[in-house]
């Protein structure tokens, strides 16, 4: 983890992470963020267990080979059917697209 990332982390980032986690638990959320390479990406994602295939649930519990940074949020990408992640600090917009 780079010092630049930790220096950029703010209380607003912490609040955004909490808010996104709560929204993602019960909804599909379209999140726009800046990727590490500087390009923008929009992703429809969720953390709702009933929308994640059973063989892929509990991602964070099963991920023993790689520690997930507290600055990154792993989510289930609805359109690509897989786990993806993004840096909270790089989120530029989000909207609930479907309530479950």
MARDOLUM-650219 format. One record per residue (C-alpha): residue number from 1; residue in one letter; y, z, x. Coordinates in steps of 0.001 Angstrom, whole numbers. Layout:
BEGIN
<node><num>NUM</num><residuo>a</residuo><v>Y</v><w>Z</w><u>X</u></node>
...
***
This chain:
BEGIN
<node><num>1</num><residuo>x</residuo><v>0</v><w>0</w><u>0</u></node>
<node><num>2</num><residuo>x</residuo><v>3309</v><w>-1023</w><u>1483</u></node>
<node><num>3</num><residuo>x</residuo><v>6305</v><w>1249</w><u>1859</u></node>
<node><num>4</num><residuo>x</residuo><v>8428</v><w>-1354</w><u>49</u></node>
<node><num>5</num><residuo>x</residuo><v>6290</v><w>-981</w><u>-3066</u></node>
<node><num>6</num><residuo>x</residuo><v>6515</v><w>2791</w><u>-3133</u></node>
<node><num>7</num><residuo>x</residuo><v>10259</v><w>2694</w><u>-2468</u></node>
<node><num>8</num><residuo>x</residuo><v>10718</v><w>383</w><u>-5459</u></node>
<node><num>9</num><residuo>x</residuo><v>8720</v><w>2643</w><u>-7830</u></node>
<node><num>10</num><residuo>x</residuo><v>11040</v><w>4395</w><u>-10269</u></node>
<node><num>11</num><residuo>x</residuo><v>10835</v><w>6769</w><u>-13191</u></node>
<node><num>12</num><residuo>x</residuo><v>11466</v><w>3728</w><u>-15410</u></node>
<node><num>13</num><residuo>x</residuo><v>8337</v><w>2107</w><u>-13934</u></node>
<node><num>14</num><residuo>x</residuo><v>6337</v><w>5241</w><u>-14715</u></node>
<node><num>15</num><residuo>x</residuo><v>7584</v><w>5232</w><u>-18312</u></node>
<node><num>16</num><residuo>x</residuo><v>6864</v><w>1504</w><u>-18662</u></node>
<node><num>17</num><residuo>x</residuo><v>3325</v><w>2008</w><u>-17362</u></node>
<node><num>18</num><residuo>x</residuo><v>2703</v><w>4755</w><u>-19914</u></node>
<node><num>19</num><residuo>x</residuo><v>4203</v><w>2696</w><u>-22755</u></node>
<node><num>20</num><residuo>x</residuo><v>2172</v><w>-411</w><u>-21865</u></node>
<node><num>21</num><residuo>x</residuo><v>-1053</v><w>1583</w><u>-21586</u></node>
<node><num>22</num><residuo>x</residuo><v>-475</v><w>3068</w><u>-25041</u></node>
<node><num>23</num><residuo>x</residuo><v>318</v><w>-342</w><u>-26577</u></node>
<node><num>24</num><residuo>x</residuo><v>-2647</v><w>-2009</w><u>-24873</u></node>
<node><num>25</num><residuo>x</residuo><v>-5127</v><w>602</w><u>-26159</u></node>
<node><num>26</num><residuo>x</residuo><v>-4692</v><w>-641</w><u>-29735</u></node>
<node><num>27</num><residuo>x</residuo><v>-3142</v><w>-4108</w><u>-29468</u></node>
<node><num>28</num><residuo>x</residuo><v>-3031</v><w>-7450</w><u>-27769</u></node>
<node><num>29</num><residuo>x</residuo><v>158</v><w>-7574</w><u>-25752</u></node>
<node><num>30</num><residuo>x</residuo><v>1749</v><w>-10639</w><u>-24193</u></node>
<node><num>31</num><residuo>x</residuo><v>3106</v><w>-9548</w><u>-20825</u></node>
<node><num>32</num><residuo>x</residuo><v>5314</v><w>-11648</w><u>-18574</u></node>
<node><num>33</num><residuo>x</residuo><v>5490</v><w>-10646</w><u>-14938</u></node>
<node><num>34</num><residuo>x</residuo><v>6291</v><w>-12008</w><u>-11510</u></node>
<node><num>35</num><residuo>x</residuo><v>3185</v><w>-12586</w><u>-9426</u></node>
<node><num>36</num><residuo>x</residuo><v>3014</v><w>-11573</w><u>-5771</u></node>
<node><num>37</num><residuo>x</residuo><v>3635</v><w>-15219</w><u>-4782</u></node>
<node><num>38</num><residuo>x</residuo><v>6931</v><w>-15183</w><u>-6732</u></node>
<node><num>39</num><residuo>x</residuo><v>5812</v><w>-17307</w><u>-9682</u></node>
<node><num>40</num><residuo>x</residuo><v>6038</v><w>-16116</w><u>-13271</u></node>
<node><num>41</num><residuo>x</residuo><v>2961</v><w>-15597</w><u>-15428</u></node>
<node><num>42</num><residuo>x</residuo><v>2522</v><w>-14749</w><u>-19085</u></node>
<node><num>43</num><residuo>x</residuo><v>-773</v><w>-13168</w><u>-20088</u></node>
<node><num>44</num><residuo>x</residuo><v>-2214</v><w>-11997</w><u>-23402</u></node>
<node><num>45</num><residuo>x</residuo><v>-4147</v><w>-8850</w><u>-22625</u></node>
<node><num>46</num><residuo>x</residuo><v>-5537</v><w>-5609</w><u>-23994</u></node>
<node><num>47</num><residuo>x</residuo><v>-7293</v><w>-2352</w><u>-23173</u></node>
<node><num>48</num><residuo>x</residuo><v>-8837</v><w>-2007</w><u>-26642</u></node>
<node><num>49</num><residuo>x</residuo><v>-12562</v><w>-1350</w><u>-26173</u></node>
<node><num>50</num><residuo>x</residuo><v>-13614</v><w>-3360</w><u>-29219</u></node>
<node><num>51</num><residuo>x</residuo><v>-11975</v><w>-6486</w><u>-27757</u></node>
<node><num>52</num><residuo>x</residuo><v>-13596</v><w>-6153</w><u>-24327</u></node>
<node><num>53</num><residuo>x</residuo><v>-17198</v><w>-7400</w><u>-24023</u></node>
<node><num>54</num><residuo>x</residuo><v>-19571</v><w>-4458</w><u>-23684</u></node>
<node><num>55</num><residuo>x</residuo><v>-20805</v><w>-5591</w><u>-20273</u></node>
<node><num>56</num><residuo>x</residuo><v>-17241</v><w>-5436</w><u>-18946</u></node>
<node><num>57</num><residuo>x</residuo><v>-15896</v><w>-2205</w><u>-20480</u></node>
<node><num>58</num><residuo>x</residuo><v>-14987</v><w>886</w><u>-18452</u></node>
<node><num>59</num><residuo>x</residuo><v>-13587</v><w>-1257</w><u>-15639</u></node>
<node><num>60</num><residuo>x</residuo><v>-11844</v><w>1569</w><u>-13827</u></node>
<node><num>61</num><residuo>x</residuo><v>-14864</v><w>3864</w><u>-14013</u></node>
<node><num>62</num><residuo>x</residuo><v>-17223</v><w>1181</w><u>-12695</u></node>
<node><num>63</num><residuo>x</residuo><v>-14930</v><w>-55</w><u>-9942</u></node>
<node><num>64</num><residuo>x</residuo><v>-16241</v><w>2041</w><u>-7077</u></node>
<node><num>65</num><residuo>x</residuo><v>-15797</v><w>-451</w><u>-4266</u></node>
<node><num>66</num><residuo>x</residuo><v>-12039</v><w>-886</w><u>-4693</u></node>
<node><num>67</num><residuo>x</residuo><v>-9483</v><w>1775</w><u>-5547</u></node>
<node><num>68</num><residuo>x</residuo><v>-6941</v><w>676</w><u>-8141</u></node>
<node><num>69</num><residuo>x</residuo><v>-3354</v><w>1422</w><u>-7098</u></node>
<node><num>70</num><residuo>x</residuo><v>-1311</v><w>3590</w><u>-9433</u></node>
<node><num>71</num><residuo>x</residuo><v>1376</v><w>877</w><u>-9245</u></node>
<node><num>72</num><residuo>x</residuo><v>-982</v><w>-1748</w><u>-10688</u></node>
<node><num>73</num><residuo>x</residuo><v>-2325</v><w>-1952</w><u>-14226</u></node>
<node><num>74</num><residuo>x</residuo><v>-5748</v><w>-3579</w><u>-14739</u></node>
<node><num>75</num><residuo>x</residuo><v>-6084</v><w>-5227</w><u>-18173</u></node>
<node><num>76</num><residuo>x</residuo><v>-8522</v><w>-7486</w><u>-20029</u></node>
<node><num>77</num><residuo>x</residuo><v>-7116</v><w>-11047</w><u>-20116</u></node>
<node><num>78</num><residuo>x</residuo><v>-7910</v><w>-12293</w><u>-23643</u></node>
<node><num>79</num><residuo>x</residuo><v>-7522</v><w>-15993</w><u>-22830</u></node>
<node><num>80</num><residuo>x</residuo><v>-9468</v><w>-16003</w><u>-19543</u></node>
<node><num>81</num><residuo>x</residuo><v>-12084</v><w>-13420</w><u>-20570</u></node>
<node><num>82</num><residuo>x</residuo><v>-11802</v><w>-11324</w><u>-17447</u></node>
<node><num>83</num><residuo>x</residuo><v>-10113</v><w>-8407</w><u>-15775</u></node>
<node><num>84</num><residuo>x</residuo><v>-6707</v><w>-9129</w><u>-14259</u></node>
<node><num>85</num><residuo>x</residuo><v>-3980</v><w>-6857</w><u>-12986</u></node>
<node><num>86</num><residuo>x</residuo><v>-269</v><w>-6872</w><u>-12375</u></node>
<node><num>87</num><residuo>x</residuo><v>2283</v><w>-4634</w><u>-10707</u></node>
<node><num>88</num><residuo>x</residuo><v>4220</v><w>-2591</w><u>-13239</u></node>
<node><num>89</num><residuo>x</residuo><v>7446</v><w>-3039</w><u>-11287</u></node>
<node><num>90</num><residuo>x</residuo><v>7128</v><w>-6839</w><u>-11697</u></node>
<node><num>91</num><residuo>x</residuo><v>6974</v><w>-6861</w><u>-15524</u></node>
<node><num>92</num><residuo>x</residuo><v>9891</v><w>-8854</w><u>-16928</u></node>
<node><num>93</num><residuo>x</residuo><v>8999</v><w>-8853</w><u>-20635</u></node>
<node><num>94</num><residuo>x</residuo><v>6322</v><w>-7809</w><u>-23125</u></node>
<node><num>95</num><residuo>x</residuo><v>5672</v><w>-8139</w><u>-26837</u></node>
<node><num>96</num><residuo>x</residuo><v>2853</v><w>-7031</w><u>-29146</u></node>
<node><num>97</num><residuo>x</residuo><v>1325</v><w>-10273</w><u>-30425</u></node>
<node><num>98</num><residuo>x</residuo><v>-1466</v><w>-8796</w><u>-32515</u></node>
<node><num>99</num><residuo>x</residuo><v>-2025</v><w>-5316</w><u>-33802</u></node>
<node><num>100</num><residuo>x</residuo><v>-5634</v><w>-4309</w><u>-34178</u></node>
***
